[in-house]
């Protein structure tokens, strides 16, 4: 079984490393995620240098075995890997975008999505539909990643993004389920307990928007909601993911980066990845940016394959996830 279809992997540098070529040849590969900044070197010396360089890199990635998709975080503002200083199109933060006139919104998005398509990018990890319930949230509100504290404005912006992304052929991935706008800690450092910040209308927004988004994907956070599952973050929670899957049977479910510190402190990448797939996730995002675990990726895939052989993870679940990935490849890769 091509278990590598369930991975979105990052790598350091501007050349595809040998380990990734070998991984794709042995297991297949669902996607690659690209970064401009390296958390290892603490410099902007990672995958992205210029439009021409990036276009060439995306072409090389697409020629890897099983034709992986190219993913990027291009929300706008502080969270955008394609920056004007390197020659890419401007894209304001979600909060600033929300304040633009309608015509300016369309113009800005059309230019950005068309550029991504021309570069060879298939999926944008956007829009953020976390409602701005806590403006001091270090991961969302404080850095202007939320469109608004008004859920209607959040919904309208997301629908506009999908309309223009569809025209350009760029898949979108809603984030961060089940909604982390009310959180008080940074999810990169610790598990977020959002039990007291959960609002039914925020959860419902994911269910209503996902099928309308071009690409129909949801990124799941490592947040804890005690009333759903007191023992596991959402990415590892059969109860939380079951709740999501019942409402969104066809949506592609992608983990937030599996190298975030909460998961690392509790389990480590390999065990967390196993538990996540067993709980019901479709794709594991492992950026190899927060940590350098490039040489360990084949071992993670081998452990997942072994879990199919020994029956600790169901073959039918694996096949269903692989089929969801392949449907997106058919949709997005010309």
N, C-alpha and C positions, 0 to 999 in steps of 0.2 A: 504494500500500500504506500502511495507517495505521501508520506507523513509530513514532508517538508512544505507541502502546500499550506499547512497550518501555521507557518512561521512568517513574520515580518522581521527581517534582521537588518541591523545597522553594522557598519564597518568604518574604520578610520581611514581617511585619506582619499585621494582622487583617482586611485586605480583599484579595480576590483581585486581583492586579495585572493590568493590561491585557496585558502580554506573555504571561502564562499563558493568558488567555482566547484570545488570538490563536494561541498554540501549539496549544491543544486544538482550535480550529476548523480549523486547517490540517493537523495531523498526527494528531489523536486524542491521548488521554492515558491511560496505564495507571494511574497513581496519583499521589497527593500525599503528602508526608511533612510532619508538623507538629512544631514545636519550641516549647518555652516560652522557652528561653534563646537569646540571639543572640550568636554569637561575634564579630560585627562591633561591636555596641554594648557588649558585655560586661555586658549587663543582661537581666533576665527580662522583656523587652518584645517578644517575638516573636509567635507565632500564638495564644497561649493566655492568656486573662484570667480566665474563669469558665466554669462548666458551661453557662449559658444562651448566652453569647457563642460558645462552641465549637460548641454544637449548631447555631446559626445558620450558622456558617462551614462546617461539614461539609455542611449542606443546600445551600449555594451551590456548594460543590465538586462535589457529586453531580449538579448541574444543568449542569455544563460538558459540552461535546460529548464523546461516547463514554463518559460516566458513569464518571469515574475512581474508583478505590478510595482510601480514606483509610488511611494507614499511620501508626503511631506506635511509638516505643520506650517501652514501659511494662513494663520488667522488674521494677521494684521497687527500693527503696533509693535509691542515688544516681542510677541510670539510670531515671528515671520522669518523663515530661513532665506528667503529671496529679498535682499535689501537693495534699496535704490543706489547706495554707494558702490555696488558692484554692477550696476547697469540694469537692474530689474525694475518692474513697474511698482509704483508706490501703492501701499495699502494701509490705511489708517487702522487704529485699534477699533474693536467692536463698539466701544462707547462713543468714540469720535465718529465712526461710520453712522451710528444711529442718528446723529445730529445733522447729517448731510441732507440736502434736498433730494427728492426722489430721482431726478434726472442724473444728478451727480453720483448717486449710489449705483445706478445702472452702468454708467460710464466707467466707474472705477472697477466694478466687478468684472465687466465684460473684458476690459484690458488685462486684468490679472489672470482670469481663467483662460483666456485665449493664449496668453503667454505660457502658462503652465502646460497647456496641451501641446504647444509648439516645442516646448523643451523635452517632452516625453514623459511628463508626470501624469499619473492616472488618478490618484486619490489625494484629496486635501483633508487632513484631520481638522475639519471645521464644518459647520459653525459650532461655537460654544453656545449652548442654549441654557446654561446655568443662569438662573435669574439672580440679579444683583441684590440678594437679601441682606448681605453683610458687606458694606463698602470697605471694611477693614480686612476682609479675607485676603491673606498674603498671596494666595495663588490665583485669585480671580478679580475681586473688586478693586483691590489696591493697585493692580497693574492694568486696569481697564479692559479686561478680557470679556466682561459681560456687556451685552448690548444695553440693558436697562433693568431697572427694578420693576418695570411694568411688563408683565408676562405677555400681554398682547403685542407690545413692541418687539419683544424677543421673537415671538412667533412670526410676525410679519417680515422681519429681517431674514429669518431662516428660509421662509418660503421664497422670498426674492432671490436669495443666494441659490436655491435649488433650481429655480427657473433659468437663471443665467448659466449655472454650471451645466445644466442639461444641454443648452445650446452649444456649449463649448466641448462637451463630452468629458467633463471632469467629475468623478465620483466624490460625494461628500460623506462625512462620517460625523454624526452628532456626538457631542460630548458635554459633560462627563456623567453618564448614568450613575446613580439616579438623580443627580443634580447636586452640585457641591458649592453652590453660591453662598450658602449660609455657613460654610465651614469656618473654623477659627485657626486651624493649623495648616501648614504647607504639606501637601500630599507627597512631595518628593522626599520628605524627611521622616514622617511618621504616618501610621494609619490615621485617617480622619474618622472620628466618630460623629456622624451627622444625624444621629437618632433624634435629637431634640430640634434639629433644623429642617427635617423633612416636611414637605408640604405636598398634599395629594395632587394639587394642580401642577406642580413641577414634575412629578413622576409621570402624570398623564400626558404632559407635553411631549415626552419622548415617544409614547405610544401613538399619538396622533400624527407627529411629524415624520417619524422614520419611514413609513411606507411612501411618503410624498417626496422624500429626498432622492435625487438622482444618485444611485449607488446603494441606497437603502442599507446603511451601516450605522452601528452605535458603538462608541468607545465606552467601556465600562471602567469606572474608577475603583480604586482600592479602598473605598469608603466602607465604614461599618454602619449598618442600620440595625440596632439591637432588636427592635421589634420584629424584624424579618429573620435575623440570624445573629444570635449573641456571640458566636464563636468565630465567624469568618468574615473577611472583607468581601465585597460584592464579587470580585474576580474569582474567588475561591468558594463561593456560596451556592450550593445546589438549590437552596430555598430562594435566594435572591435572583439567581439566573433563571430558575424555573418560573418565577413570577414574570420575568421579562419575556421569556420564550413563549409562554402561553398567550401573551398579547401580541407578540411579534414573531410568528412561526417561521417567516422567511428572511428575516433581517440578519445580516452578517454581524456577529458580535466579536469585537476586538478588545483585547486587554489594553489598559494603560501600560506604560513601560514596566516590564517585569523586574527591572533592576532598581526600582524605587526602594528607599531605605526601609520602609515598614516591612515589605515582603522579605528583603534581604536579612533583616534582623531576626525575623521569625522562622524563615524556611530556607532561603537561598533560591537561586534561579531554577535549578533542576526540579526540586520537589514542588515548588510553587507552580511551575509549568504543568507538571503532572496533575496536581490537584485542580488546577484551573480548567484543563480540558475535561477531566472527569466531572467537574461541576456543571459543564455545559457551554464553555466558551468555544468559539470557532477558531480564532486566530490569536496567537501569542505575539505581542510586540516586544522584541528584545533589542534595544537600541545600541548596545555596546558603546555607549557614550558615558553614562553615569558610572559604569564599570567597564573594564576591558576583559570580557569573557569570550573573545572571538574563538579561541581554541577549544572552548568547552561546548560550542553549539552542536557539534556532531554527537557528542555524548548525551546531550539533552534529547536530541532526536532519537538516538538509540534507546534511551530509557522509555520514551513514549512508545516506540515500536514494540519494545519488550512488554509494556503494559497491555498491548493488544494480544500478544501471544499468551500471556499468563492469565488473561481474562479480567484484569483489574480495571480495564476500560473497554467499553463495548465497541465492536466493529461497526455496528449500524450507526452509532453516534459519530464515529470517525468519518464514515462514508458520507453522512449527511453534511458534516462540516466541510469536507473537501468539495462536495457538490456546490455548496454555497459559494465557496471561493472561486470555483471554476466558472460559475455563472457570471461573477463580476469580471473575470478575465474576458469572457466572451463579450460582455457589454462594453468594456472600457478599452480593450486593446484592439486597435484597428488592424 
